[in-house]
Amino acid sequence: MLHKISVSRGIFNVFNYSFLITMSILCILPLVHVFSISLSSAAAASAGFVTLWPIDFTFASYNYVLEKQEFARSFVVTLQRVGLGVVVNMFLTILVAYPLAKQTANFRRRTIYAWIFVVTILFHGGLIPNYLVVRGTGLLDTIWALILPNAVPVFNVIILLNFFRNLPKELEDASFVDGAGHWTILWKIFVPLSKPALATLTLFCIVNHWNEWFHGLIFMNSPRNYPLQSYLRTVVIEPNFELMGEADLSKLQEMSDRTYKAAQIFLGALPVLMVYPFLQRYFVKGIVLGSVKE
């Protein structure tokens, strides 16, 4: 059955879609501009002629970047961080969210534990105590220094526990009657039914580990152990010439600094752009369902 759209609704849709399309274009244009610079010649980029289309098309900057061992090494460190970090984050998030999703009658101290986690969002120990803990546990200059300090993302726990609380309680009751324990119920019922929320939180964890750069600077004594974003910061914002050899410096004299930086920035963003479309269909559903609280 077709419903006639009112004039006011039609006007609203026009303005709504126009606004969303405009905002989408504004978000995409900077990335297109960076990509165009990375494919342009040194002269065109240095003169500021490049806008949204490459001038004097060339892959020279990408060839240079992909040949650099420092870029490849930092890329591998970030892949390790994302792989280990996402597994640790999601595993601990699930384990924490499941008991906190129970009713107070079933878990009498639930509110106390919930507030303990919430306080960590409101108050932070500070940079120096955080560094002293990492150093005292012998994690400096290791991959675990980038993972364990933020092993339990409390914001993700809140989203997932609210998602768990919206699952039918009858499923849990029926499982207890059939003899299942909490561990079986969690991994055989709750987790499979929570794919939209888990996919959303996985995306959050991937983006967080991929984009985070500060911990790499303070927890890694050697620039050789920097993750990708920390390495890019030393190149784009504060050049660290320890990461460059004499051959690199001679090539930079023949290449525009803008094209070189643009190529690295685009390569750094590309993996997340490739992963997002596969998780996007879960994104909105997971956020909406996980934000509803009984």
N, C-alpha and C positions, 0 to 999 in steps of 0.2 A: 504494500500500500504506500503510495507516494504522499508525502506531506508537503504542503505548500510553505515555502520559506517566506516569512514576513519581510517587509522592507527594512525594518530596523535590524533584523537578524542578518539580512544580506549585507547591509552597510558594515555591521560589526565584523562579519567574516572577511570582507574586503580589507578593512583596516588591520585586522588581526593577522591575516596571511601576509599582507604587505610589510607589516612590522617584523614578523618572523623571518621573512625572506631577506629583508634589509639587514637584520642582525646577523643572519647566517653569512651573508656576503661580507660584512665587516669583519667577521671572524676568520674567513677564508683568505681575504685579500693579503694580509701580512705574510701568510705562509707562501702564497703564490709569488709575492714580491721577493721573498728570500730565495725561493726556488729559481726565479728568473735571474737573479743576481749570480747565483752559483753556476749558471750555465752561460754566462756572458763573458766577454773578453775583459781583460784587465783595464784597458783604456775606457771602455764604455761604463764599467762599474765605477771606476775612480772619478769619472766626469759626472756621474749622477744621472746618466741618460736612461738607465734601466728602470722601468716601471712594472708592468705586468707581463712583459714578453721579453725573452732573452734577445740580446743584441750581439752579433758576431758569435753565434752558437759555438760552444766548445765544452769538452769534458775535462779540460786540464785540471781544474780544481778537484774534481772527484778522483781523478787518477792520482793526484798528489796525496789526497787524504787517505785513500784506500791503500796506498803504499806505505803509510806511516805505521810503524810498529806500535807507537804510543797510543794511537787511536784504536788499533785492533786490540791491544791489551786492555785498555779501559772498557772497550765494548764487551769483551769476554767477562771482565769483572762484574759489569752491570748485569749481564745475562745470568751469571752465577747468583748474584744478589737477588734478582727477580725470581729465579727458580726456587732457591731456598727460602727466600723471604715470604713469598706467597704461600708456600706449603706450611711454613711455621705459623704465619698469621691466620690462615683459614682454619688450621687444625685447632689452635688455641681459642680462636673465636667461637667455634662450634662447641668446644668443651665448656667454655665459660657461659655461653648464651643458654645452653640447655637447662642447667639447674636454675639459673636466674629467671627462666620463663615459667617456673612452677608457681602455683598459688602458695600463699603464705601458710595455708593449712598443711601443705605437703612439704614445705621447706621453711621451717619457722624462722630461721635467721636470714632469709632471702633478702629482706630490706637492708639489713646491716651490710651484707656483702655487696649489694647493689650500690650503696652509697660509697663504699670504699673505692669502687671503680669510678664512680662519677666524680669523686674528689680529685682524682688524677687528671681529669679534664680541666677542672677549675683552677688547680694549683699545680705548679711544676717545681721540681726540686732545684732547677737552675742548671746553667751550663757547667759551672765548675764542679759541683757535686756529681753531675752526670759523667763528666770526664774522669773524675777520680775513681768512680765505681768501675768504669770500663778499664782504666789502667790497673786498678787493684785486682781485677779478675783476669788479667793477662790477655785481654782481647784486642789491645792496640795493634794496629797494622795487620789485622786478620779480617776475613770476610764476615765473621760473626759480630764484629763491632758495628757493622752496618745493619744487622738484622735483629739481634737480641734486645737492644735498648727499646725498640718499639715492637716487641713480639706480640703484644696484645693490644690491638687498636680498639679502644673503648667505644668509639663512635660506631664502629662496625658491630660490636657486641650489642649495642642498644638496638640497632636496626634488626639484627637477627633474632634477638630475644622477643621483640614485638611481633616478628613474623611467626616465630614458634607459637606464641600465645594465641595467634589467630587460627592455628590448625585445629580441626575438630578434636575435642577432648575424648570423644567416643573411640577414636582410633587407638589412643593410648590405653584406655580402659579395657578395650577388647583384647589388646596385646597382653596386658597383665593377666587377663583371664586365661589366655592361651599359654601362659607360662613364660612369656618373654621378660627379660630384664631391661633395665634402663639402657645398657650398652646396645642391646639389640634394637630396642625401640628407636634410639637416636640414629643409628647408622642404617637401619632397614626401613624406617618409616619417615622420621623427621627430615633427614638429609635428602632423600629422593624427592620429597614433596616440596622442598625449599630451593629447587633449582633456580628460579628467577632471582631470589634474594642472594643466593650464593654466587651466581654469575655476576650480579651487580657488585658485591663486595670483592670478588676476585678482580674485577676491573679497577676498583678503587685501590687495591693493594698493588696491582701492576703499575698503575700510573704513579702512585706514591713512591715506590721503590725506583722506578725509572727516572723520575724527575728530581728526586732528593739529592742535593749536592753538598749540604753543609756538613753532615757527618763525615763525609769523605775527606773534607779538609782538616777536621779537628782530630779524627781518629786514625788517620793514615799518616805515618811519619814520612814515608817515601812517596813522591809523586808517581812512581811506577805502579803503585797499588790503588791509584785513584779510580773510582767508578767513572762512567762516561760523562755525567753532568758536571762532576768536580773538575775533570780534565778540560771540558769545554769552557768552564768558567776561567780557568787559568789561561786559556788561549784567547777567548773572546773579550773578557773584561780585564783581567790582570795577566798579561802574557808572562809565562814562566819559561825562561830560556834554557832551564835545565832539561826541558822536554824536547829541545830542538838541537840538532847537530849542525855542524858547519855546512853540510850539504843542504839541509833544510833552509838555513838562512840565505844561502846563495839562490835557491829556487824562489824564495819569497821576494827577492829583488826583481825577479822576472814576472811575478804573479801579483795580482791585486790582493791586498789584505782583505778586502771586502768579499771577494769571490771565495777565497779560502775559508773565511769564517762562515759564510753563508752555506757552503757545502757541508761543513761539519754540523751546523745547526739543523739543516734539513735531514741529514742522515741520522742525527740523534732523535728527531721526532718521528721518523718514518715507521719504526717498529710498532709504536703505540697506535699510529694511524691505521696500520694494517690489522691490528688485533681488534680495535674497537668495533668495526662493522659486525663481527661475529658475535659480540656480546650485547650489541645495542638493542636487540629485540627484547632482551630481558631487563634492560636498564630501567625504563619507566615503571614497568609492572613491579619490579623488585623494590623500588623506592617507595611506591604508593602503598603496597601491602605491608612493607616493613615499618612504615611510619604510623600505622593505625594502632592505637592502644586501647585495650578494653578498659 
